[in-house]
Amino acid sequence: LLETLAEGNDEVQRVAAWALGRMGGQERVAPLLHLYWNRRGDVREAIAWALAQSLSDPAKTPALPDEELAVELGHVDYDAARRQLAKTTDPGRLRVSSAHADDLAAGIVEALGRHRDIVLQVLSELDSAPDRLAAGAFRVDSAVLKTIARRIEPALAALCAHQDADVRERALRLLAKSRSSEAPARITAALAQPSSRDRTSALDAAALYVELAGARATGTTELARAVATQTNAPQWQERVAALRALARMGQIADATQIANSLGDRSGFVREAAALVLGQLAGTGNQSVLPGLLRASQDDVPEVRLAAVAGLRRVGGKAAVD
């Protein structure tokens, strides 16, 4: 059945997964976890159901009723089967313990070496939590996530050079989320790419890495400098993205470099610079005061408003005046 699930067509794979689920047993968890990440759609749903059966106490797990697999005109009624799967596959039962962490990670690593659609599907699932790695339909603890992060790091680093921009972007974000030691170098390299999209993705990844790893983590100072250079990028949208990334980096951002953007030819960039200086003022950084005072005299109303909001955060007589 496992060989069929690995090699058969979609219809045969679905039936094989249901059969394995009916058999249950912890010994089938490892191969099912491995296959789960390499499948899509209905086959994956069936594997999830089989895993739910195998990971649960058989006495408490409802079996898929025979009538839901009725064959009509030579075809299984998969619509009815999927409705039943939705009832019996409880995400709470798809908890994977540390005993199966390596099996889960191995399946992910193999899937990350498949074709673009599978790779992007897996990366999207891993990237589905805002501030950490995720594990798709599985409930895992921090120890399992650490195992996954360690095992997939080489694959993510390689995918940063993938031909598809969506894949590169996701891989870079996941390196940042996993606080990988590879992240600063990969992000810095992406900031030097000719593609504006790659550079913009790298700006987001740089800020994310600093937010999650902390300002004192390896490579954060160098990352902040690399991000600051992008405030001189040719496109104003990219210069704004660089300023927003610096805002997220907090105190390691260079307030002087940000203030230099108040002289930018684009009002959007000047507004972003004033907003960032205002955010830094909220952290107690008094060095932003001259820049905010300068921005308060700008020709563009939005820039002046942003400066006034920042001056309120600074406080003191000079700001009030």
Buried (B, 14 or more C-beta within 10 A) or exposed (E): BBEBBBEBEBEBBBBBBBBBBBBBEEEBBBBBBBBBBBBEEBBBBBBBBBBBBBBBEEEEBEEBEEEBBEEEEEEBBBEBBBEBBEEBBEEEBBBBBEEBBBBBBBBBBBBBEEEEEBBBBBBEBBBEEEEBBBBBBBEBEEEBBBBBBEBBBEBBBEBBEBEBEBBBBBBBBBBBBBBBEBBBBBBBBBBEBEEBBBBBBBBBBBBBBBBBBEBEBBBBBBBBBBBBEBBEBEEBEBBBBBBBBBBBBBEBBBBEBBBBBBEBEBBBBBBBBBBBBBBBBBEEBBEBBBBBBBBBEBEBEBBBBBBBBBBBBBEEEEBEE
